Amino acid sequence: MARCAAAIALLAAAILPLRAQNQAAPAGDRIFQTTRLHRIHVTIPTAEWAVLQTSTPRGAAGAGRPAGDDYTDANGRLIHVGGGFGGYFPWAHADIRLDDGETITAFKNIGIRYKGNLSFNSTSAAAPLFANFKIKLDLHGTRGTWDGEKTFNLHAGVVDTSKMRDAIAYSIFRAAGVPAPRTAYVELAVSVPGVYQDTSAGLFTMIEDVNRKFVERRLPPGTGLLMKPEGMRGGVQNLGAAWTSYIPTYRPDRDATPHEQQRVIEFAQLVNQPDVALFRARIGSYIDVDQFFRFVAVNAMIANRDSFLGGSHNFYLYLDPKDDRIRFIPWDQDLSMGSRPFGRGDASMQFDVLRPFTGDQPLLFWLLDDPARAAEYRAIVKEIGTSVFTAAELLKLVDALEKVGTGRGPSPREFITTRTAYVQQLIAGLAGK
């Protein structure tokens, strides 16, 4: 009951007004409030704007480099290789002015680039402001923070035209007890000499970066190994006994210690070996099963196949030094909640919450094949489905979000109404189980 009450309070906090100014708060709490609207103005030199326009959704000059890699080209410019499609994303120099409604903060010489896989692939050269951006205040050595934060993701709603799914989904994850990014909204304006003069780029969802600062706040002390897998094929992939084979796919954010290397390798091998008794005896020492089930349950409820449930990407792994276990962190929710139906008809509505398999998923399959673990998972589904994933709670959030900014497409209101009703029916059928 205590966790249920805390979950309700967390979701309610997503739509509460700003904290009193004299109340101490962690970094980012003042700016990352789900219904808060900021104004950002970016000024990009003409030559730097031209560099940004060389960005490509796939390959190009970054071809052959590991997904998610950053490298310096022959001209000394930092280039990012897209995590999914291997896009070519050069970092540019810009100035920025941040207006949170109370204070205006300006920075010179910050870093900005395009970002995204399907979202960037779906953009048009004729509308270069309608795209996702990543901003790093300190990329070129500039000092200072905005409310303690230095890195921000701005999502334009290229795929999710409602510009609500990220905000709603991450609120659900957080309320369910899963570490997940915070969000806010931004009205973005851009100036490029000779090209744009204080031109509105529209409403963007600003998403907290999952980085070292994030894990320090959500999973203190935050000194563990953070990984953002890509192309995992089944969610957890055994790549042998050599750590060098894991780096391109598991993509750690720093050099792993010998112990961390061994721990991740042992986890991958345990998940992919055939001895079910061994798996059941040891899996609880490698992952926080309760947290993993919460992560899975929310992904299943919001029908996000473009996630761990799809087995390939859009999640982080964090090896927590507190207990030497791995925790799961969600990422990229624009294809959730019926944003992009899979298969014929409204297949997202038929996404099975109790058996959320989409192919080869040994970790999830073997956990839910264990009657005791399956009962734990059903209890978590009941908890989340009665305290967080309810029409009453979520439609309050939709109502609040619809009032923030303009230029939104159709909201996920219909999906939420239908899907929460399905989850309630499911829970009713679990009575006594």
N, C-alpha and C positions, 0 to 999 in steps of 0.2 A: 504493500500500500504506500509505503514511503516513497518508493521509486515512481509509482503512478502519480502521486501528488507533485513530486519534483518535475515530472515530465509535463504535467499540465501547466505548472508555473513557468517552465521554460518556453513552451509554445506561446503562452499568454504574453511573456516578456517580449516576444518578437514584434508586438504591435503596441507596446507601451510607449508613452512619450519619453523624451530625453531625461536622463538622470539629473538630479540636482547637481549644480556645478561644483558644489563643495564636497561631493562624495567621491572618494578615491575610486578609480576604475582601472582595469588592466589596459594595456596598449590597444588602441583601436576601438574601445567600447563607445567612445563618443561619436565616431564617424560611422562605425558599422552597426547601424540600427536598421532593421528590416524595412521600415517605412520612411526612413529619412531620405531627403532629396538634397544633393549637393550640386554645386555648379563648378565646372572645371573648364579652364581655357588653356589650350595648348598652342604655343607659337613655334612653328617649325621652319627653319631656314629653307629657302627654295631648293638649294642643292641637296639638303638632307631629305626633303620631301621626294625628290627624284630618286634617291636611294631607296626609300620605302616602297616606291612603285615598282621596284625590281623584284619584290617579294613574289613567290610562286607557291601554289598549294602542294606541289609535288616536286621532289628531286631537284632539278636544275644543278646549280653549283654545289649543292650539299649532297648530291648523289653519292652513295657508297659510305656515307658517314652514319654512325649509330643514331637511331631515333632519339631525340631529346638532347643531342650533343650541342655544345657551344664551341666554336672554333674561331680563330682569328685569320682573316684572309690575307692575301699578299699586300694589301693596302693598309693593314692594321685595323680593319673594322671587324667587330665582333658579329658573328653570324650564328643564328639559332637554327638547328635542324628540327623541323616539326616532329612531335612524338608519334603521330599516327601515320600520316602520308609521307613523311620525310620532306616536308616543305622547306623552302629557302626563305628565312626571315632575318634580314639584316637589321641590326639595331641602329637607330638614328639619334641625333642630338636634337634637343628641343628645350624650350623654357615652359614653365607651367605655373598657373595661378589656381589655387584651390580655395573655394569659398564654401564654408560649411554653414553659412547663415549666421554665424557668430563672429568668426574671424576669417581673414583672408591671408593665406600663406603663399608666398611665391618662391620658386626655386629656379636657378639658372642651370643650364646644361645637364638636363636629366636624360635618361634613356627611354626610348619608345620604339615599339615594333608591332607589326601585325601578329596575330596568333590564330590558331584553330586548325581543325582538320576538315570535316564536312562544312563547318560554318564558313571557313575561308574559301573553300572550294566552291561554295554557293554564292560568293560575292561577285560583284561586277566591277570591271575597271572604270565603268562609266559612273560609278557611285563609290569612290574610294573612302568616303567617310562612314559608309554603312558596312562596318567590319569590326571584328574584335581586336582590341589593342591590349598590350601589356606595357606597364609603366614601371620603371625602376628609378627612384629618385637618386640613388647613389651609384648608378652604373658607371658614370664617368668621373667619379670622385667627389661629387657634390655631397656636402654634409647636411645633416638635419633630417627630421621626420615629420610626417603628418600624423599627429596623435600617436606617436610611437611607431608608426608603420612606414615602410619604405617601398613596398611592392604592391601593385594593384592590377587587377584584371578587369577590363571594361568589356562587357558583352553587349553587342548591339541588338540582339534579337533576330539574327539572320535566319536561324532555324526555328526558334521559339518566338514567334511574333508577339505573343502575349507579354513577353518579358517578365513572366511571373514564375516560371517553373523552377529556375535555380533558387529563387528566394523561398518558395514554398517547400521544395524538396529538402533544402538544407535546414530549414526550420523544423521539419519533421524529424530528420536525422538527429539534430541536436536534442530535441525534446524526448526522443527515444533513447538517449544516452550514448549516442555515437559521436565521436569527435568529428565535426564538420565545419566548413568555412562559414563565416558570417557574411552578410550582404548588406548593401544599401543601394540607392539609386543616384545617378549622375546625369545632369544635363550637360553635354559636352559641346564646346565651341572650339573651332580651329581657325588659326590664322597662318597663312603661308604667303609671303610677299609675292604679288603678281598672280596668285591663284585663288586664295580665300582671304576674306577680311572679316574676322569675328563671325564666321559662318557656323550656324547650328548643325551639329551632327545628330541631334535627337537625344532620346532617352536611352541610357545604358544601365545595365545592372553591374554594379561594382562588387566584385567577389574577392574575398580575402584569399591571399596566396597561401597554399600549403607549403610551408618552408620551415626553417629552423625556428623562427619566431613563433609560428603556429604551434609546433609541438612543445615549445617551452611553456606556452600558455595553457594548452589543453592537456598535455601529457608530461607534466614536469617530472624530472628536471629538463627533459627535452634533449638529452645528450646521446640518445640512441641512434640507430641507423634508419634513415628515411629512404624509402625506395618508391619509384613510380614505374611499375612494370608496363611493358608494351609488347603486344603480340604473344601473350602467355599461352594461348590455346589450352583452355581448361582451367584457367585461373591460377594454378600453381604448377610450375613445370620443373621436372627433374632434368638438369642439364649436365649431370655427371659429377665427378668428384673435384674438379678444378674450379676455383672461384672465378678465374678469368672467363670461363664459359658463361657465367651468370651475369656479368656486368652489363653487356649490351641489352639484355632482356629485362633484368630486374632494375637496372638503372639506379644504383645508389647515389645519394647526393654528396657523398664524400668517400674517401678510402675506408673500407671496412677493416676493423681489427681482425686478427686471426680468429678470435673467438666468435665474432659476429659472422664471419665467413662460414665457419663450421656450423654455426647454429642455423643459418638459412639453408645451407646445403642439406643438413640432417632433416629439416622440416620438409623440404621438397622431396627428398627421398622417401620419407615416411608416408607422405600423402600418395605417392605413386607406386608404392610396393604392394604386393597382393595379399599379405598376411593381415586379415581383418582384425584378429585378436591383438596383434601388435599395434595396429593403428589405434584401436580403442583404448589400449592400455597407456599409450604415450601421447596422444594428440593434445590432451589437456595441459601438458607441460610445454607445448610449443605455441599454442594460441590461446587467447582469452575467448573461450567458446561462447560465453554469454554475450560478449560484445560482438563477436562474429555473427551470431544468430540475429542480433538486433540490426546489424548492418544488412544482412540478407533479407530479413523480414520487411524492412522499409523499401529496399530496392524492389522487392516483389510486389508490395502493395502499390507502389507508384508505377509499376510495370516498366521499369527501366532495364531493357535488355542490353543497352549500350553501356554496360557496366561489368562488374565481376560476374554477374549472372550470364553474360554473354561469353565470359571466359577469357577476354583478350586484354581489355584496358579500362581506363577511367576509374582507377582506384589507386590508393597508396598503401604500402605496407610499412609499418613502423615496428622495429625490434626494440622493445621497451626495456631499458636496463633495470627498471624497478623489479621486474620478475622474470626477465629473459624470455618474454613471450611476445608474439607478433599480434599487432592490432591493425584493423582495417579502417581506412579513411576514404569516404566517397569523393568523387570528382565528376564534374561535367554532367549536369542534369537537364540539358535543354531538350533531350529526346525522351524524357520521361513523361508520364501522365498523358499518353495519347498524342504527343506531339508528332510522332511519326509512326503510324500503324505498321506492324510487322505481319506480312502475309496477307491473306484475303480477309476482307471484312475488318471488323474492329478486333483484331487478334489480341491487342493489349488487354482487353477486358477478360480474355480467357487465360491470362497468365496465372498459373496455379501458385497461390501463395504458400501452400503446404508442401508442394513438390516443385520448387522453382528451377527446374533443370532445363537447360537449352543445349544439350549435347554432352560432351565429355566433361564432367565436373567431379573428379574423384573426391576432393575434400568435402564438398557439400553432399554428394551421394553417400559416402561412407558414414558421415555424421548422422544424417537423417535415416540411414538404414539401421542404426542402433536404436532399439525401442526406448531406452532411457533418454538418449539425446533427443530423439524425436519428441518425447513428452516435454522436455525442456523447451524445445523450439515452439511447440504448440502453446505452452504457457506464455511465452514472450509474444506470440501473435495475439493471444487474447489480451494481454496487458496493453500493447501498443494500439490494438484495434478498439479498445474501450476508453483509452485515456488520451490518445494523440491523434490517431487516424480516424477521426469522426467527422461527419459532415458539419456538425455544429461548430467545432473548433476550426476546421480548415476554411469553411465559407466565411467565417469572421475575418480570417487573414486575407482571403480573396477580396472581400469588401474593402478592406483597408488598402490593399495594394492597388486596386483599381482607381483609387483617388490620388495616387502618387504619379505625377507627370502625365504626359499625353503621348499619343502616337502608338497606342497598343493595339495588337490584333486580338482575336477572340481568346477569352480566358479559358483555363482548364476547369471551369465551374461544372460543366456537364460531366466531365470525366470524374471529378471528385464526388459528385452526387451519386453517380452510378457505381463507382468503385467502392466507396465507403459502405453503400448498401450491400454490395457483394461480400465485403469483409464481415459485416454484421451477421449476415446469413451464415457465413462460414463459422464464425465464433459460436453462433447458436447451435450449429451442428456438432460442435466439439464438446458440448455440455456433457460432463461425466466422463470424458476421455482422459 
